[in-house]
Amino acid sequence: MKELSPTAAKIADIAEHFIQSRGYNGFSFRDIQDALGIKTASIHYHFKTKQDLAKAVFERYLVRYKLILDKIEQDQESAEARLDALANLFILTRDDDKLCLCGMYASDYRSLDSELSFTLNRFVEINEAWIEKVVKLGVDSGEFSTQNSPKDIAKVYFSALEGSTLLAQFKDSSYIQEVKTICLKSLKTGSFS
């Protein structure tokens, strides 16, 4: 990912906020213009198209997200604490009246070009691989008990987080908390089998 100029970074910050709160199709360059007090020509100078802006926003998000996963691994020793910390990211995002960027892009999937679709798939794969590794750690250490493969559990856990975050849009973040609690309890008791 190339380094963004200060103006391009501000544009991307505003776009990320709009995408997470309104969706990809819920804003235009004019909204960014109004928010930053610059002309749309200035936005087009940095990002030729809205798709270019969307790609830059997601690439930056992915870099930050991977750093957060690394920090969770450094800060949390147990598998349960790591999965709990991951779920808390979704809760904090919802408490900020936003949704996961991946989920918001997914809702506007048909409007996105194939290059961005590839990046979305990479985000899902990164999450599922990370969760799979954490579940395997939990099974190997005796924290978790399951008949299912860590890979299958990773898909279910990540889907549960994304889905509960989406549903929490008309509920509140306690819904995500409940789903997290159910998943972790199921992993610990072996009822995720």
SULFEN-V598102 format. One record per residue. N is the residue number from 0. RES is the residue in three letters. D_CENTER is the distance of its C-alpha to the mean C-alpha in Angstrom with 1 decimal. Layout:
BEGIN
N,RES,D_CENTER + N,RES,D_CENTER
END
This chain:
BEGIN
0,MET,18.1 + 1,LYS,21.0 + 2,GLU,21.4 + 3,LEU,21.2 + 4,SER,24.2 + 5,PRO,24.0 + 6,THR,24.3 + 7,ALA,21.8 + 8,ALA,19.3 + 9,LYS,20.2 + 10,ILE,19.8 + 11,ALA,16.3 + 12,ASP,15.4 + 13,ILE,17.0 + 14,ALA,15.4 + 15,GLU,11.8 + 16,HIS,13.1 + 17,PHE,14.8 + 18,ILE,12.1 + 19,GLN,9.8 + 20,SER,13.1 + 21,ARG,15.2 + 22,GLY,13.5 + 23,TYR,14.5 + 24,ASN,18.0 + 25,GLY,18.4 + 26,PHE,19.5 + 27,SER,22.0 + 28,PHE,23.3 + 29,ARG,25.8 + 30,ASP,23.3 + 31,ILE,22.2 + 32,GLN,25.9 + 33,ASP,26.7 + 34,ALA,24.1 + 35,LEU,25.2 + 36,GLY,28.8 + 37,ILE,29.0 + 38,LYS,30.3 + 39,THR,28.2 + 40,ALA,30.3 + 41,SER,28.7 + 42,ILE,25.2 + 43,HIS,26.5 + 44,TYR,28.0 + 45,HIS,24.7 + 46,PHE,22.8 + 47,LYS,25.2 + 48,THR,23.1 + 49,LYS,20.1 + 50,GLN,18.6 + 51,ASP,19.3 + 52,LEU,17.5 + 53,ALA,14.4 + 54,LYS,14.5 + 55,ALA,15.1 + 56,VAL,12.3 + 57,PHE,9.7 + 58,GLU,11.8 + 59,ARG,11.9 + 60,TYR,8.2 + 61,LEU,8.2 + 62,VAL,11.4 + 63,ARG,10.4 + 64,TYR,7.5 + 65,LYS,10.3 + 66,LEU,12.7 + 67,ILE,11.0 + 68,LEU,11.2 + 69,ASP,14.7 + 70,LYS,15.6 + 71,ILE,14.7 + 72,GLU,17.0 + 73,GLN,19.6 + 74,ASP,19.6 + 75,GLN,19.5 + 76,GLU,22.2 + 77,SER,21.9 + 78,ALA,19.6 + 79,GLU,19.3 + 80,ALA,18.5 + 81,ARG,15.6 + 82,LEU,14.1 + 83,ASP,14.9 + 84,ALA,13.2 + 85,LEU,9.9 + 86,ALA,10.4 + 87,ASN,11.6 + 88,LEU,8.4 + 89,PHE,7.4 + 90,ILE,11.1 + 91,LEU,11.4 + 92,THR,9.0 + 93,ARG,11.1 + 94,ASP,14.2 + 95,ASP,13.6 + 96,ASP,14.1 + 97,LYS,10.7 + 98,LEU,8.0 + 99,CYS,4.3 + 100,LEU,5.3 + 101,CYS,5.1 + 102,GLY,7.0 + 103,MET,9.1 + 104,TYR,10.0 + 105,ALA,10.9 + 106,SER,13.1 + 107,ASP,14.9 + 108,TYR,15.0 + 109,ARG,18.8 + 110,SER,18.8 + 111,LEU,17.0 + 112,ASP,19.0 + 113,SER,18.9 + 114,GLU,17.7 + 115,LEU,14.4 + 116,SER,14.3 + 117,PHE,14.9 + 118,THR,12.0 + 119,LEU,9.6 + 120,ASN,11.7 + 121,ARG,11.4 + 122,PHE,7.7 + 123,VAL,8.6 + 124,GLU,11.7 + 125,ILE,10.5 + 126,ASN,8.6 + 127,GLU,11.7 + 128,ALA,14.1 + 129,TRP,13.0 + 130,ILE,13.3 + 131,GLU,16.5 + 132,LYS,17.9 + 133,VAL,17.4 + 134,VAL,19.0 + 135,LYS,21.7 + 136,LEU,22.4 + 137,GLY,22.7 + 138,VAL,25.0 + 139,ASP,27.1 + 140,SER,27.5 + 141,GLY,28.5 + 142,GLU,25.8 + 143,PHE,24.5 + 144,SER,26.8 + 145,THR,25.8 + 146,GLN,27.6 + 147,ASN,24.5 + 148,SER,23.1 + 149,PRO,20.2 + 150,LYS,18.6 + 151,ASP,19.1 + 152,ILE,17.9 + 153,ALA,14.6 + 154,LYS,14.2 + 155,VAL,15.2 + 156,TYR,13.2 + 157,PHE,9.8 + 158,SER,11.2 + 159,ALA,12.5 + 160,LEU,9.4 + 161,GLU,7.9 + 162,GLY,11.5 + 163,SER,12.6 + 164,THR,10.0 + 165,LEU,11.5 + 166,LEU,14.9 + 167,ALA,14.6 + 168,GLN,14.8 + 169,PHE,18.5 + 170,LYS,18.9 + 171,ASP,17.4 + 172,SER,15.1 + 173,SER,17.9 + 174,TYR,17.0 + 175,ILE,13.8 + 176,GLN,16.2 + 177,GLU,18.7 + 178,VAL,16.6 + 179,LYS,15.5 + 180,THR,19.2 + 181,ILE,20.4 + 182,CYS,18.4 + 183,LEU,19.4 + 184,LYS,23.0 + 185,SER,23.2 + 186,LEU,22.3 + 187,LYS,24.9 + 188,THR,27.6 + 189,GLY,27.2 + 190,SER,26.8 + 191,PHE,23.6 + 192,SER,26.4
END
